[in-house]
Amino acid sequence: MKSFGLFLSLFFISLNLSFSQLKVAPDTYVIHFKDKANSPYSVDKPLSFLSERAVLRRQKYNIPITEQDIPVNKAYIDSIKKLGLDVYAVSKWFNTAIIYSEDSSLIEKVFNLDFVDTLKIAEKEKPHYIPSEPENINISGKPDTFFIYDYGFGKNQVRMLNLHNLHNKGYAGQGMIIAVLDAGFKNVDRLQGFDSIRTNNQILGIKDFVQRDSDVYRDATHGMQVLSTIAANYPGKLVGTAPKAQYWLLRTEDERSENMVEEYYWVSGAEFADSVGADIIHSSLGYNNFDDTLVSFTYNDMNGNIAPATIASDIASSKGILCVTSAGNEGDEPWKYITSPADADSCLTVGAVSGEGIIANFSSSGPTADGRVKPEVVAQGAFVWVLLPKRGVTFSFGTSFSAPVIAGAVACLWQAHPECSNMEIIDAVIKSADKYKNPDDKYGYGLPDFDKADKYLRMKGK
């Protein structure tokens, strides 16, 4: 997992910042537009810019469609392009564009356009998950001891969460859409472990926000390994936690560098996931340090209100999406703490434990800078089994892999309880965890029990 960061505090010192202060990479700048005036889109006709599934999600949970959902004014983008600049990314939630030029005079012309404003932080909803007082949840019955799937090497990753109980009931992610944001998905179109999701058309599409060439199958193995913990269906070798779900594979990370522009690729990816109707966004990416150390984060920035990816994660949650992210692998590094977007108010942040449930040394710690419990939960991330090209099934390490294990499990739980909101599902997962009444900075609320979470929601619904 790559980690890099962004220190946006510099951007808000003054409303009259020079364009040189808005660099997000060499010769790359972020600009904010004043409005979305004269847009051809209207909140009264959302199907012109959102998929039917995205609209239905909002209707189901009484989420209003607002100007924030309307795309950036195309005329503004076209005007910038006519000046001879490249547009790397566009965000409708932030009403921004990321532009590139080696000619500083062109950049200055852009910032002098009458529709360009100084950079502003995007508005987001208030935190959606506020821990309630601990409940005495007494649920009778023992987890199943049989396994309908031959999980192979991945059996313990599922068993320790008691997720096999949901699988045995037929809940393996059917009908759920998971958008995976990562660095690339090399050979997912070829590897045997993914033949099931290819044959059954469970990959709904791919998109590259970095190079914009849509060839995510040739870039990086990290996303492929992440996906394997969720989607692999390789009986006797590795079966993931949601082998029947559907997937969007979105490349938002440039593994060749560590520039803050990648945060904005993440934002664009999250917006796209929302627009196509994803239920879950999973991200095994973390941001804290950049190649340009002058704009790296400090721990105080991990307060849920600074990093673009963090803010975008919360906005996605406010649209009804359940966001799952890795805590980071900084536990035995000087940084030590979680990374963005793991500090988001409303995402489910996941740390890593061994197969015996012991915290991994590398797993990033909480709390957030403003004192919230992070990570919320943990899963196996040490000696966790993944797919690799040529080597087949092998073990690896990282919260990059514990987090998708949880993302797939969450998809199965939500499939079983479609009447619940994203935050009700997160609440049930947290309440099922073994340290729920006594959370700490390493384990958070602990190891969740998805059989218990399922029974809790069934009991609650009566």
N, C-alpha and C positions, 0 to 999 in steps of 0.2 A: 504494500500500500504506500503510495506516495503521500507525503505530507508537505504542505506549503501554506503560506498564510497571507493575510492582508490586514494592514493597519489603517482602517478608514477614519480614525479619529482626526487625522490630518486634514481630511476633506471638509470637516465641519467647523473649523476654526473661524472661517470667514465665508461670507457669501460672495466674495469677490476674489476667488482663487485664480491664479494664473494657470494656463493649460499645462504648464510644465509640472504642476503639482498633481496632475490627474493621470500620470503614467501608470499603467498596469503591467507593462512589459516594455522592452526596448522598442521605441517608436510606436507604441500602442497606447491608446488613451480611451477613457470612458467619458461619455458625454450624456447629459440628462436633458430631455426635451421639456419645454414649458407646459405642454398640453397635448391633447389628442384631438385638437380642433379639426373640423371639416373631414372627419373620418367617414368612409363609406359604410362603416359598421355601426350597429345600434344594439344596446342591451335588450331591446324588444325583439330582435331577430338573432338570437345567439347561435343558431345552427349554421350561420354563415362564417363563424370563427371557432366554434366548438363542436366536437362530435356529439352525436345523439347520446352516447353513453355518458359523456361528460356533463351534458345538460341534465340527464336523468339522475345522475349522482347528486347534483345540486338540488333538484326537486325533492328527492327522497329525504334529504337531511335539512330541507328548508334553508338552503344556502343561497343568498341572493347573487345574481349576476350583476356585476358592477363595471364601471369604466376601467377598473384594473384589469379586467378580462379582455378588453378590446385591444387588438394589435396596435403596435406603434404606427403612427402615420407614415404610410409608404412614400408620400411626397417628401417628407423630411429625409428619409433614407436616400431617395433618388437624388435629392439636391446635394447630399454629401458625396455620393458616388460621382456626380457630374464634376465635382471639384478635383477628381482624380484620386480619391482615397479608397482603400479597401475597408469594407465593413466585415468585421470578424464575428460579431455576435450582436443579437438584438434581444432586449428584454421588455415585454409588455408590462410585467408586474412592476418593474422599476422605471419604465418609460425611458430606457437608455439604449445606447448603441456603443459598441466597442469598435474603434476605428484604428487604422494603421496607415502610416506614411513616414518615410524617411525625410520628408521635406517639412521642416518645422513651420514654414510660412503658410503651408496649406492647413496645418493643424490650427494655426491662429485664425485663419479665415473661417474655419468651422465654428470656433468658439465665438466669433463675432456675428454669426447668423442670428436673425431676430427670433427664431424659434428654439434656440439652444439656451438652456439655463445652466446654472452651476449644479454640481452633483448634489443630490439630496438622498437621504436614506429613504427607503421605501416604507410605506405604511404597512403594518401587519396587525393581525388580531392579537388580543391578549392571550396569555398562556391558556391552553385548553386542558392540560392535565395538572390538577392540583391535588396532591395526595390527601385522601380522607383519613379519618381516624381509623386505626387498625380494627378489623372486624374479626370476630371469632367465627371462622368459616369451618364448620365441621361437616365434611362430606363423607358419607359412608361408601364402602365399596372399594375393591382393590383394582389396580390397573390390570389390563389383560397381560397374560404371560405368553400368548402366541403372537406370531407376526405374519400378517398376510403377504408382506413383501419380503423378498430375500435381499436384505440390505447389504449383504456382503461386508466389506470392511467398514462401511458407514453405520453399522447397526448401533453402536454405542452412542453416536451423535443423535440418533433418534430416541433410543431407549431412555437415556438419562433425562429427557424432557417428557417422557411418557406420551410422546406424540403418536406412537404406533396405535394407541387406542382410537384416535381420530381416523387414522388410515384404515384401521380395521372396520370402522363404521362406514367407510366409503368416502371420507373427506380427504382428498389428496390434492386439493387446489382447483378442482373443476370449476370453470366459470369465473375464476379470479384472474385478473391481469396484473402482472408485476413488471414494472419498468426497472431495469438494472442499469445504473449509471456507473461507468467504469472506463478503463484505459483502452480496452479492446477485447475482442472475443475470438482470438486466433483459433482457427480450425473447428469452431463449433459447427460449421457447415460440413465437416468431414468425420469427426470423431464418432466412434461407435457408441459411446456412452450417451450421445445426444441424438441417436437415430430415431428414438421414439418421438421426441418433440418435433423433429423435422418431418417425419412421416405423418404425424397427426396434425400438422399445421399449427403447432402451439407457439411457434415464433411468428408473431403478428407483423413484425417489421424490424428494421434496423435503421439507425441514423447516426451520422458522424458530425459532431458539432465542432470538431477540432480542425480537420482538413476538408470537411464538407464533401468527401468523395463517396460516402456511403459504403466503404469497403471495410467494415469493422472486423471482418473475419481474417484480415491479414495483419492486424495490429495488436501486439501485446497478448500475453497469455494470462494476465492477472484476472481480467474479466471472465475468461473462460473457466478458470479455476473457481472463482466466486460462483458462477452460474452452476457449476457441477454440484455444489453442495445443496442446491435447491432443486435443480431440474433434471439431473442425471437419472436415467432409468436403465441401469446396466445390471440386471439381476445376478446376484452372486458376487458382484464386484463393488458397485456403489449405486444406491438409490437415494435420491435427494429428499428433502423434506416436503416438497410440493411438486411431485413429478407429473401431475396432471394440469397444472396451471398453464396460463398463456403468458407470453413474454414479449416485451419490447427491449431490444438490446441497443443501448445508447452510449456512444463514445463521447465522453465529456472531458477526459483527462489526457494530456499530452505527456507521455512518460519520458520524453526526451529533455524536459526542462521543468523548472518549478517557478512559474510566473503567475501572478495573481489573476491574469486574464482567464486562467482555468476555472476560477470561481464563477466567472460569468458564463463560461461554457456550461457549468453545472446548473446555473440558473436557467439557461435556455433549455437544457435537457429536462428540468423539472416542469417548466411551462409546457413543453411538448407532451410530456407524460400526462399532465392534466388534460390537455386538449384532446388527446386520443382516448381518454376515459380510463386510465390506469387506476386501479384500486390501491396499489402499494408502490411506493418508490423505495428501492433499496440502493444504498450507496456504501461501498467499502473504500471510501476516499476520506482523507483528512488533510486539513490545511492549518499550518502554524508557522512555517518558515519558507521564505522565498530565496531565490538566488540573490536578489537585491535585499540584503538584510535590513536596510533602512525602513522597509515597509513590512517587515515581519510582525506577527502578533506578539503581544505579551500575554501572560496568563490573565491579566485584568481585562483583556478583550474577550475572554471566554465567558461573556455575561448574557448571551442570547440576543444581543442587539447590535452587533458590530459587523460581522462577516456577511457578505452577500449570500453565500450558500446557506448560512444559518437562517437569515431572514427569509430566504426563498423556501426553505424547509418548513418554516412556520406558516408561510402563506399557503403552501401546498396543503398543509394540515387544515387550514381554515377553509379550503375548498373540498374537504371531505376525504382527502387521501391520507393513508397511513404511511408515515415515513419511518424507515428503519435505517440506522447508520452504525458503523463501527466506531468504537470509542477511541481507537488509535493505538499505536504500538510504542508509546513513549514512556511506559511505566518504569523501565530501567535506564532511561535516558535523562539528561539534565532537565529537559522540559517537564517530564513526569505526567502532565495532565492530559485530559481529553483535548481533542482538536475540533475545529469547525468541520462540518455542521453538527457535531455531537453535542454542542452546547445549546442547541435549539430548545425552546420551551416545550414544544409539542411533539418532538420525534422520540422514538424508542431507541435509546442508545445501548449498545451491546458490548460488554467486555468479554474476556476470554478466560476459560478455565481448562484444566487438564481433563482427561477422561474420568478421573476420580473426583472431579469437582473442586480441585485446588486452584486458586487463582494463578494465572500465568504471570511471571515476572514482567513481561513486556506489556501487559495490558494497562492502558492508560487509566489514571485515577481521576476521580472527582475531588471535591464538588465543582460546580461551576463557580466562576468568580463572584456571582451573586448568591452563592450558598445553596443552590439546588442539588438534589441527589443525582449524580451521574457516575457511572452508567446506571441505567435502571435495572437491567438484568444481565446475566452472563450465559454463555453456552460453550461447548467444546471448541477451543481454538488452538490448543496445543496438541500436537500429533493428530490433527484433524485430517480426514481423508478427502482427497480431491482428485480430479483427473488432470493429467498432463499429456501433451503430445509425445508420442514415442514411448514414454515410460508407463503409460496406462494409469492405473490407480496408485497413488503414492500419498504419503502424509506430508503435511505442511504446518505452518504456524502463523497465527495472526488473528487479530480481531476482524481482519478482512474476511475470515471464514466463519467465525462464530456468529457474526451479524447476519449473513445470508441464511445460515441454519435457522435462526430465529425468524427471518423474513418469510421463509417457506412455511414454518410452523404457524405463524400468524395468519397466513393465507388460508390454511386449513381450518383454523378456528373461526375465522370470519365467514368462510364458506358455510360452516355449520350454524352460524348465527347471523344471517344477513340482515336481520332487523336492527342490529347494533350499529352504532356510529364508530368511526375510527378510534375515538378517545375512549369509548366504552370497552372496546377490544383491548386497548393498551391497559386500561384499568384492571381488567380481568387477568391479564397476563401478569401484571405486577402483584396483584393480590394473591396469585397462586404461588409466588416465589417463596423459597425457603427462608429468606431473611426479611420478609415483608414487615415484620414488627420491629426489626432492629437493623435497618440498612446501614451500610458503611461506605467509605470512599472507594473501595476496590471492587466489591461484589455488587454494590448498589443494593437492590432488594433481593438479589440472589438468583438462584437457578429456578426458572419457572417450571411448573408442572401443567402441561396442556390438558391432561385428563381432568385435573382439578379445575382448571379454568373453564373447561367445557361444562362440567357439572355445576359450577358456580353460576354460569350464565343461564343454564337450564333451570336451576332452582330460582334464580332471580326473576326469570320470566314467568313463573307460575303465579 
